[in-house]
Amino acid sequence: MTKVRITETSLRDGHQSLIATRLSSNEILPIVEEMDKAGFYSMEVWGGATFDSCLRFLNEDPWERLRKIRAKTKNTKLQMLSRGQNVLGYKHYADDIVEMFLKKAISEGIDIVRVFDALNDIRNLEKSINTIKKEGAHCQCAISYTTSPIHTKKFYIDLIKQFESCGADSICIKDMSGILLPYDAYGLIKDIKKVTNLPIELHNHCTSGIAQMTLLKAIEAGIDIIDTAISPLSSGTSQPATESMVYTLKGTEYDTGINTECLSKIADYFKPIMNKYVENKLLVPKVLMTEPKTLKYQVPGGMMSNMISQMKQLNASDKYEDVLAEIPRVREDLGYPPLVTPLSQMVGTQAVFNVISGGRYKIIPTEIKKYVQGLYGRPAVKISDEITKKIIGDEKVITQRPADLLEPEFDKNKKAIGDLAESTEDILSYTLFPQVAKDFLEKRRFDEFQNSERGTI
C-alpha cells in the first residue's frame, strides 16, 4: 500500500487564504481535539500571517494560541510556515532573531517547520535549517514554485539536492499561485523521486481551477503528503477540500486511512463560523471564484485581492487588466522572482505604479530598490545593467548573504520595548512587528491594570 498522508491546513493557510487569517482562538480551540482524532499526518496551525493577524486584528497573543493548541493536540504533529530569514515578517532579520524565534516556536509545541525563501536562495535558509535541526524538530524545505525560462525541472532538482545536503528532512513543492499543471506535476515528481529518498509534499491552491487534478497526478507519481483544508475553509484561493480527496483515494492503494466521521464533525463545526464571515462580508465571493488567468499571470489570490484594493484606493480600477499584463514584464525585469510574500506584494506594487504613473519605473518603492541592491537575496537570473541603473543608479549591488550585513537585534529591541515585555516571546513579537506588538502590549498592560483595580474594590 502506498498510503498518502495529509496535512490539514484550515487552521493556518485555509483561513489565511479565504478570510485574511481572522479565525480567533475561541473559534479554533473547541474543535482541535476532534481534529486530533482524524488521523492527519500534521496540522498546519501557526506561522505565515497568523502571527501578525493575532496581534493586529484579534488582540491575541500568538504564542498563547500555540500553547493552547498544543495542549489539546496529543496525536498529531503541529506544523508552521516560516519565511527563512524573513521569519514571519517582510524583511530580513538578524541571525540571533531567526535562531531565538525558531527555538521558542519549537519549545512551545511546533514539530515541523516548513521553511522557504521567496527567491529560492539557499543562503537565506541556512540559519533556519541549522536551528531547526539543532532543536530536534523536523525541517521541511520548500521550493517556491514558479515558471520562467530559467525555472526548469533541472533548476528544482538542483535546489532539492542543495536542501538535502543542508539537512532537510523532507521537501515541499509550494505552489502558492496554483499554477503547477497536472502533467507537469507528474513529470516533476517522477524526476525528483529519482534523485532523493526524502518525503515529498505538495502544497497548492485552487485559484486557477486545476489543484485537485494536480494533486491526483502528483499522487500517481508517488507524492508522499498532500495539503488540504476541511471543506468550509477550502477551494477558491485556499486548498482542495480534505473530505473530497479522502473519498477519492478511499479503497485505493493510496487510501489515507483518515476517519471520515471526524471529518464530517469538523466540517459541521466550521460551517456556521464561515457563514458568519459571509454575512459580515469578510469572506467575499471573489476569493471563491475560479480565475484561470492565474495560469498566465501567476498572481496568487492574496496578491490579487491586495492589488484590487490598491487600484480602488487610487481610483484606477479600470486599469486592473493593464496591471495584470504588466506583472510578467516586471518579473522578467527583476530576474523572474516567484510571486510569494514578500516579493508578490513588491512586484504587484511596482506594476501598479508602472501603469498609473504614466511611465515604467517613474515611481520606485524603497523595497524594490533594496531588492535590486541584493538585500533580499540572489534572483534566479541576474538583473540587467540597464534595469539596475534605472532603479538604483550607481549604487553598489551586494553579493554576500544579506543577513551578514545585519547586527544582532535582540538586546537592542529588549531595551527599546522596556518593561512592556514580560517575556522573551514579547520581545520577539516586538522585533517582527514593532508598532503592532507595542500597541498589543500596551493594551494588555492597560487590561491588567483595569482587572487589578476591579479586584481591589
Phi and psi in degrees as a GROMACS rama.xvg file:
@    title "Ramachandran Plot"
@    xaxis  label "Phi"
@    yaxis  label "Psi"
@TYPE xy
-107.504  70.4271  THR-2
-60.7571  130.086  LYS-3
-91.1682  132.022  VAL-4
-96.9171  156.002  ARG-5
-125.837  131.822  ILE-6
-98.9083  120.404  THR-7
-88.2081  121.305  GLU-8
-103.184  -0.259603  THR-9
-59.395  -30.8856  SER-10
-84.182  0.778636  LEU-11
-133.084  -81.1648  ARG-12
-73.5357  -28.4444  ASP-13
-58.0514  -53.6248  GLY-14
-79.8956  -22.1726  HIS-15
-64.7352  -41.332  GLN-16
-73.0079  -33.8742  SER-17
-101.157  -38.1316  LEU-18
-129.974  34.9595  ILE-19
52.9741  38.0706  ALA-20
61.4746  44.5347  THR-21
-101.499  1.31443  ARG-22
-61.1339  129.972  LEU-23
-89.1543  165.04  SER-24
-61.182  -34.6826  SER-25
-62.9553  -27.9667  ASN-26
-85.6526  -26.4217  GLU-27
-85.6226  -48.076  ILE-28
-61.5774  -37.0123  LEU-29
-62.5051  -20.8018  PRO-30
-104.435  -6.42191  ILE-31
-60.9696  -42.52  VAL-32
-64.0535  -36.942  GLU-33
-65.8575  -41.3596  GLU-34
-62.4002  -35.3926  MET-35
-66.1608  -21.3092  ASP-36
-87.134  -13.3538  LYS-37
-69.2492  -30.2809  ALA-38
102.22  22.1824  GLY-39
-66.3302  149.368  PHE-40
-64.8557  -45.0819  TYR-41
-154.838  163.465  SER-42
-121.563  126.061  MET-43
-83.6205  115.356  GLU-44
-126.58  -6.96752  VAL-45
-151.175  168.089  TRP-46
85.3249  -164.629  GLY-47
54.7685  -130.421  GLY-48
-93.2242  0.19007  ALA-49
-61.8004  -37.4633  THR-50
-64.412  -53.414  PHE-51
-59.2467  -44.6691  ASP-52
-65.5691  -39.1144  SER-53
-56.2367  -48.5708  CYS-54
-72.2017  -43.4976  LEU-55
-78.7489  -41.0256  ARG-56
-115.029  -27.1429  PHE-57
-107.055  -3.99946  LEU-58
51.4442  47.0315  ASN-59
-124.967  149.905  GLU-60
-87.4085  114.891  ASP-61
-61.4693  -30.477  PRO-62
-65.5904  -40.4992  TRP-63
-66.601  -36.8079  GLU-64
-59.2126  -46.9501  ARG-65
-59.8676  -45.3135  LEU-66
-61.1269  -39.4921  ARG-67
-70.6836  -38.5703  LYS-68
-65.1135  -43.3854  ILE-69
-58.7588  -41.6856  ARG-70
-62.3757  -26.8804  ALA-71
-97.7036  -2.69319  LYS-72
-113.704  108.307  THR-73
-105.605  -25.378  LYS-74
-111.28  -19.1738  ASN-75
-114.037  139.579  THR-76
-68.6405  141.141  LYS-77
-100.008  137.204  LEU-78
-125.184  148.795  GLN-79
-133.35  164.72  MET-80
-114.947  128.103  LEU-81
-127.423  145.255  SER-82
-96.6135  43.0549  ARG-83
60.4017  -125.498  GLY-84
-69.3342  -15.302  GLN-85
-82.4173  -11.0129  ASN-86
51.598  -109.295  VAL-87
-116.718  9.52785  LEU-88
-101.875  -155.891  GLY-89
-125.075  12.5592  TYR-90
-143.167  173.686  LYS-91
-79.0946  139.207  HIS-92
-112.594  157.524  TYR-93
-65.3998  159.461  ALA-94
-58.1273  -35.1794  ASP-95
-64.3968  -33.6526  ASP-96
-71.9655  -44.9193  ILE-97
-56.8211  -46.9067  VAL-98
-66.2439  -47.3387  GLU-99
-66.252  -39.0503  MET-100
-63.1729  -49.4341  PHE-101
-66.2321  -39.1032  LEU-102
-58.9659  -44.0365  LYS-103
-65.9624  -45.427  LYS-104
-58.2229  -42.9834  ALA-105
-69.9201  -42.3097  ILE-106
-67.9295  -25.3153  SER-107
-88.0737  -2.85192  GLU-108
136.629  -2.89367  GLY-109
-78.8305  129.417  ILE-110
-96.8488  -36.9163  ASP-111
-124.813  127.121  ILE-112
-111.111  114.673  VAL-113
-87.8331  119.44  ARG-114
-122.894  135.682  VAL-115
-140.704  162.659  PHE-116
-122.853  136.309  ASP-117
-60.1267  -25.8233  ALA-118
-103.017  3.14545  LEU-119
57.2662  32.922  ASN-120
-91.0934  107.353  ASP-121
-58.3459  -27.2668  ILE-122
-62.6633  -30.0818  ARG-123
-80.7542  -2.09385  ASN-124
-111.472  -16.1918  LEU-125
-58.8156  -44.0052  GLU-126
-64.3727  -42.0871  LYS-127
-62.7652  -48.2173  SER-128
-58.7597  -47.7451  ILE-129
-61.3149  -40.8521  ASN-130
-67.613  -46.271  THR-131
-58.546  -45.6409  ILE-132
-64.0443  -44.3705  LYS-133
-61.6008  -33.6074  LYS-134
-85.5884  -1.08881  GLU-135
82.0404  13.5917  GLY-136
-91.2317  170.821  ALA-137
-86.3999  125.07  HIS-138
-102.102  111.021  CYS-139
-104.571  115.287  GLN-140
-91.5207  130.977  CYS-141
-110.687  134.073  ALA-142
-76.2394  129.643  ILE-143
-83.995  99.6167  SER-144
-76.5036  132.923  TYR-145
-151.804  172.772  THR-146
-123.579  144.072  THR-147
-172.709  173.726  SER-148
-58.7232  -25.8671  PRO-149
-93.8483  -24.2252  ILE-150
-87.0111  75.1262  HIS-151
-96.8639  174.788  THR-152
-57.2593  -40.4726  LYS-153
-61.5334  -39.3415  LYS-154
-57.3486  -47.5321  PHE-155
-71.8941  -36.0993  TYR-156
-67.7136  -39.7766  ILE-157
-62.4425  -38.7986  ASP-158
-64.8144  -42.5351  LEU-159
-62.6405  -39.1154  ILE-160
-61.446  -38.6328  LYS-161
-64.7454  -44.6749  GLN-162
-56.3526  -46.193  PHE-163
-63.7624  -41.4283  GLU-164
-68.7705  -23.5376  SER-165
-84.9289  -8.99128  CYS-166
111.306  14.3715  GLY-167
-58.5999  142.068  ALA-168
-92.2089  -24.2211  ASP-169
-157.928  169.002  SER-170
-123.347  138.082  ILE-171
-116.584  133.224  CYS-172
-91.2777  108.136  ILE-173
-100.334  99.7397  LYS-174
-101.069  81.4166  ASP-175
-69.7267  -22.209  MET-176
-98.7219  -9.08575  SER-177
71.1621  45.1222  GLY-178
-115.022  -2.3612  ILE-179
-76.6176  109.617  LEU-180
-73.0889  151.75  LEU-181
-53.7415  -48.9311  PRO-182
-76.376  -27.0165  TYR-183
-66.0747  -40.1319  ASP-184
-61.4815  -44.2359  ALA-185
-58.2399  -49.1812  TYR-186
-65.9578  -42.3146  GLY-187
-62.8589  -46.3681  LEU-188
-68.6466  -39.4299  ILE-189
-57.0262  -44.2276  LYS-190
-71.0292  -37.4051  ASP-191
-61.9126  -41.3932  ILE-192
-63.941  -20.6423  LYS-193
-76.7349  -21.0299  LYS-194
-113.489  -6.86709  VAL-195
-148.278  148.865  THR-196
-100.47  2.56646  ASN-197
-66.2969  145.311  LEU-198
-60.1391  141.44  PRO-199
-116.567  132.491  ILE-200
-120.038  145.727  GLU-201
-118.099  125.912  LEU-202
-117.749  119.882  HIS-203
-140.568  178.33  ASN-204
-129.268  153.346  HIS-205
-85.8803  4.15346  CYS-206
-45.6331  -47.3904  THR-207
-91.3847  -7.54726  SER-208
95.8051  7.4465  GLY-209
-115.633  -0.398172  ILE-210
-59.1457  -45.3281  ALA-211
-64.0811  -40.5747  GLN-212
-64.1681  -39.6283  MET-213
-64.8203  -42.2538  THR-214
-60.8535  -41.9411  LEU-215
-64.7196  -43.4842  LEU-216
-67.7536  -34.3726  LYS-217
-64.0821  -39.6942  ALA-218
-63.8973  -43.5938  ILE-219
-63.5677  -28.194  GLU-220
-83.2325  -8.67308  ALA-221
109.726  15.7781  GLY-222
-58.5412  144.212  ILE-223
-91.8498  -36.5233  ASP-224
-138.389  141.668  ILE-225
-125.493  151.475  ILE-226
-98.0176  128.885  ASP-227
-140.069  165.623  THR-228
-127.127  142.224  ALA-229
-55.4896  144.297  ILE-230
-50.0401  -43.7396  SER-231
-64.5877  -18.1104  PRO-232
-113.288  25.018  LEU-233
-113.135  176.987  SER-234
66.9078  -173.947  SER-235
58.0464  -126.476  GLY-236
-86.1449  3.26356  THR-237
-93.99  -161.974  SER-238
-91.4192  166.926  GLN-239
-60.1217  156.183  PRO-240
-71.4182  133.495  ALA-241
-57.9799  -50.3183  THR-242
-59.1618  -42.0364  GLU-243
-61.6596  -42.0048  SER-244
-71.0794  -38.8652  MET-245
-61.9631  -45.699  VAL-246
-67.7141  -35.269  TYR-247
-60.9265  -38.0138  THR-248
-91.793  -10.3171  LEU-249
-60.6071  132.064  LYS-250
80.4197  0.231643  GLY-251
-101.459  177.141  THR-252
-65.6729  -14.8099  GLU-253
-98.3565  4.18003  TYR-254
-42.3474  126.608  ASP-255
-75.6241  -22.3624  THR-256
73.8433  9.19354  GLY-257
-76.731  143.662  ILE-258
-75.4686  109.512  ASN-259
-72.6596  -25.775  THR-260
-65.3796  -41.3738  GLU-261
-60.1185  -43.86  CYS-262
-59.0786  -40.9599  LEU-263
-63.3176  -42.3658  SER-264
-64.7679  -39.993  LYS-265
-64.7654  -44.8082  ILE-266
-62.6168  -44.4068  ALA-267
-61.647  -34.3995  ASP-268
-65.6514  -42.1634  TYR-269
-82.3666  -20.2754  PHE-270
-56.8333  -51.2983  LYS-271
-66.4499  -30.0051  PRO-272
-64.9537  -45.7764  ILE-273
-69.8575  -32.0229  MET-274
-61.0592  -38.0415  ASN-275
-59.7947  -40.1804  LYS-276
-73.2932  -24.9055  TYR-277
-68.2434  -46.6014  VAL-278
-64.4533  -37.7206  GLU-279
-88.4491  7.16301  ASN-280
69.237  15.2156  LYS-281
-76.4097  -32.7763  LEU-282
-93.4458  105.761  LEU-283
-97.7658  144.138  VAL-284
-55.2495  -31.3663  PRO-285
-57.5843  -36.9965  LYS-286
-73.0531  -12.0982  VAL-287
-96.4891  -5.95483  LEU-288
-85.3022  145.119  MET-289
-76.0298  134.094  THR-290
-128.513  87.2457  GLU-291
-60.7804  -20.5717  PRO-292
-61.157  -19.2819  LYS-293
-55.3104  -34.7554  THR-294
-65.4516  -25.9663  LEU-295
-88.5482  -45.6038  LYS-296
-96.9946  -13.7612  TYR-297
62.5998  26.5644  GLN-298
-86.3358  116.851  VAL-299
-65.7413  159.945  PRO-300
-57.0499  -45.4667  GLY-301
-62.3011  -39.579  GLY-302
-66.0423  -39.0561  MET-303
-62.572  -45.3707  MET-304
-66.9677  -36.5065  SER-305
-61.8592  -42.6048  ASN-306
-67.2459  -40.9681  MET-307
-58.5986  -44.0177  ILE-308
-62.882  -45.2684  SER-309
-58.2132  -47.024  GLN-310
-62.4311  -39.0217  MET-311
-62.6293  -46.5603  LYS-312
-60.7394  -31.622  GLN-313
-92.283  7.802  LEU-314
52.2737  41.2532  ASN-315
-130.013  30.3115  ALA-316
-58.4643  -28.3855  SER-317
-67.8029  -14.2853  ASP-318
-100.008  13.6033  LYS-319
-58.7793  -45.4045  TYR-320
-63.8727  -36.2387  GLU-321
-63.6149  -38.8084  ASP-322
-66.6713  -43.0322  VAL-323
-56.8606  -42.5317  LEU-324
-69.4618  -26.2709  ALA-325
-77.3838  -26.1508  GLU-326
-57.8649  -48.0353  ILE-327
-61.0174  -31.896  PRO-328
-68.9188  -41.8506  ARG-329
-64.3007  -42.9804  VAL-330
-56.5122  -44.9868  ARG-331
-63.3831  -43.5361  GLU-332
-58.1896  -35.7991  ASP-333
-98.541  16.9819  LEU-334
86.3279  25.9812  GLY-335
56.296  52.8539  TYR-336
-67.6156  142.674  PRO-337
-62.3503  145.342  PRO-338
-89.0142  80.9339  LEU-339
-138.29  154.606  VAL-340
-54.847  133.657  THR-341
-92.9406  -2.88902  PRO-342
-70.4556  -28.371  LEU-343
-61.7755  -44.3787  SER-344
-64.2897  -39.9717  GLN-345
-67.2384  -46.248  MET-346
-65.2013  -41.6432  VAL-347
-61.4917  -44.0697  GLY-348
-63.9579  -41.6755  THR-349
-63.5563  -39.0542  GLN-350
-63.7085  -41.5201  ALA-351
-59.3873  -49.1732  VAL-352
-62.6211  -39.7606  PHE-353
-60.5178  -34.2319  ASN-354
-82.6942  -43.792  VAL-355
-88.6249  -13.1932  ILE-356
-90.7865  -4.24243  SER-357
83.6666  12.002  GLY-358
-177.134  143.024  GLY-359
-71.2705  130.352  ARG-360
62.6614  26.3536  TYR-361
-72.4333  -35.3714  LYS-362
-116.634  126.651  ILE-363
-128.946  115.924  ILE-364
-63.1914  151.264  PRO-365
-54.9651  -39.6243  THR-366
-62.8982  -37.4365  GLU-367
-67.0975  -39.1146  ILE-368
-61.2166  -43.9197  LYS-369
-64.0142  -38.5995  LYS-370
-61.2158  -48.1267  TYR-371
-65.7264  -29.2706  VAL-372
-70.5083  -11.9769  GLN-373
95.8635  9.09104  GLY-374
-79.4502  -7.06028  LEU-375
-102.587  -12.5704  TYR-376
129.075  -166.273  GLY-377
-104.579  119.232  ARG-378
-69.4372  161.824  PRO-379
-64.1023  -30.9699  ALA-380
-123.294  134.593  VAL-381
-61.0877  132.66  LYS-382
-72.0689  137.017  ILE-383
-63.2088  154.634  SER-384
-60.6009  -35.6678  ASP-385
-63.9872  -48.0386  GLU-386
-68.2635  -40.3894  ILE-387
-58.0804  -46.9122  THR-388
-65.7543  -38.6511  LYS-389
-62.7164  -35.506  LYS-390
-92.1441  -40.8653  ILE-391
-122.379  8.78016  ILE-392
62.1398  -127.395  GLY-393
-98.4888  10.9666  ASP-394
-65.8423  149.543  GLU-395
-78.4866  142.283  LYS-396
-92.6471  126.142  VAL-397
-81.6861  152.043  ILE-398
-119.651  -11.0697  THR-399
-82.6923  171.315  GLN-400
-57.9816  124.37  ARG-401
-54.8623  -37.1643  PRO-402
-67.3243  -17.7098  ALA-403
-65.0218  -17.4228  ASP-404
-89.5107  -4.50788  LEU-405
-100.008  133.241  LEU-406
-80.1642  153.842  GLU-407
-53.1829  142.184  PRO-408
-113.276  -21.7134  GLU-409
-60.0756  -51.8151  PHE-410
-63.1806  -37.8334  ASP-411
-62.9408  -43.1304  LYS-412
-74.0106  -31.8665  ASN-413
-59.8216  -43.1639  LYS-414
-67.8374  -40.6879  LYS-415
-65.4938  -39.1538  ALA-416
-85.5935  -21.8739  ILE-417
62.4903  -144.599  GLY-418
-79.8007  0.93752  ASP-419
-62.8996  -30.9445  LEU-420
-82.1323  126.209  ALA-421
-105.519  -0.130694  GLU-422
-161.184  168.52  SER-423
-59.5187  -38.0371  THR-424
-59.7193  -40.7403  GLU-425
-61.7207  -40.4023  ASP-426
-66.8174  -39.3598  ILE-427
-65.9342  -40.4297  LEU-428
-60.0596  -43.6862  SER-429
-64.6488  -37.5853  TYR-430
-63.7197  -41.8127  THR-431
-75.8689  -39.8687  LEU-432
-136.164  76.9048  PHE-433
-53.7308  -56.508  PRO-434
-71.3428  -41.9359  GLN-435
-62.183  -46.4583  VAL-436
-67.2727  -38.2054  ALA-437
-61.8943  -45.0716  LYS-438
-59.1348  -43.6593  ASP-439
-62.9003  -45.8912  PHE-440
-67.8453  -34.909  LEU-441
-66.164  -41.5912  GLU-442
-65.7086  -40.717  LYS-443
-60.9011  -42.4537  ARG-444
-62.8497  -41.9262  ARG-445
-64.0793  -43.4523  PHE-446
-63.4052  -39.779  ASP-447
-62.3547  -41.4564  GLU-448
-64.1016  -45.2292  PHE-449
-60.3515  -44.303  GLN-450
-65.0682  -37.9482  ASN-451
-69.5428  -35.5852  SER-452
-64.0876  -43.8838  GLU-453
-63.4654  -33.1849  ARG-454
-71.1103  -19.5875  GLY-455
-93.8646  -7.2759  THR-456
